[in-house]
Amino acid sequence: MIDFVNYVNDVANSKRGQNIMLPIGCDFAYQNASAEYRQLELLIDYVNKHNTANITLVMSTPSQWLEAVKKENVSWPVKYDDIFPYSDAENDYWTGYFTSRPSAKKQVRDVSALMNAQSKLYAQRVIRYNASESDLQRIIENKRQMLEQLSIYLHHDAITGTAKQYVADDYTERISRAIDFSSLTYK
């Protein structure tokens, strides 16, 4: 418990206000929700009952945490540049999430707009031309492929630009194939 309380204090010392967020989890951890929540509840209860560090732990949602922070009326700096640093090791920082690979970010916006437009066109086509079962299946498959590739592109390593170049190239290739397929389907 001492290490955990020290960690909470270290985090609190680098934040503004009394309410701090301690996100828990990562990409491939915490897959058994009921077991993980039970463990967190035990940790919260233990720390709240036994610590002398003036810490109260609460399991919360982001919106509940945000409401608590708003009530503190803390002033926050305004940033206008692209800096959202992330550190995963000592002296190892990642930045540029909002400006890296701008063409990939534009492609995601364009494909989202294309998919929405195609959905409307497909609906009109089905209604106007009394589409056959095979037409409907092609339309559904088109939408599935486009949505699948778009959702892959929205992965946190894709849209942020943090993926390796060969992976970023694969994302672009996949979405391009989905666009080509959707164009063939519409004809």
Steps between C-alpha positions, in 0.01 A plus 500: 500500500785739576624487140150566369442793738839643402404467134169681561685778682753532216216530248315750722811717531516537122132591456279798577218469748398232746329258261742298294429223256689173517411312181550129539559255218669469163441339162497134605450503876194492720301264281305342786293799606326350802826371651680827429222712653498281812875549536469876450222517758720315750788740432275805533348376825838412648666831410201704618493318837872472571691786343620804689587700190170691475399308187148388416466265205176491301414284200355744254407567142675770296188719515476469880869587533457799268205629706711476817785688330260772378375554856857574610508801269865446412651722231661318209750624243395519137731339244494580132783285373504128432635349813342207670806323634491140604787327671531124517855488632748733663608772254276351229217729388249480217339816358337616178175307524299783346738594220679181396391326180247765397413315179390197705281720717348656188445158347302393807281812475451448126416131536253576780327755277504256206352223711220726624423623149501147363262388773248757382551409136465130575177562691361698205607228259329231706178700524487629140608191313351229719842345556540128471630280781842482330510883474419526869772251588758695295396825669520345846841348424624835367394679817650227718837518325509879505399517865749231598792673327398838635482365853845345462630838384359659816724283719702715738826423320354573156311826531758650738783424260701293749500179295815387324518609135437155353191469723377846397547398136290189565220711653502721190499200266211336685283810492583559133387147415175558691442822302564318172265220601229745598532679167453171314203409714319824431522469122 
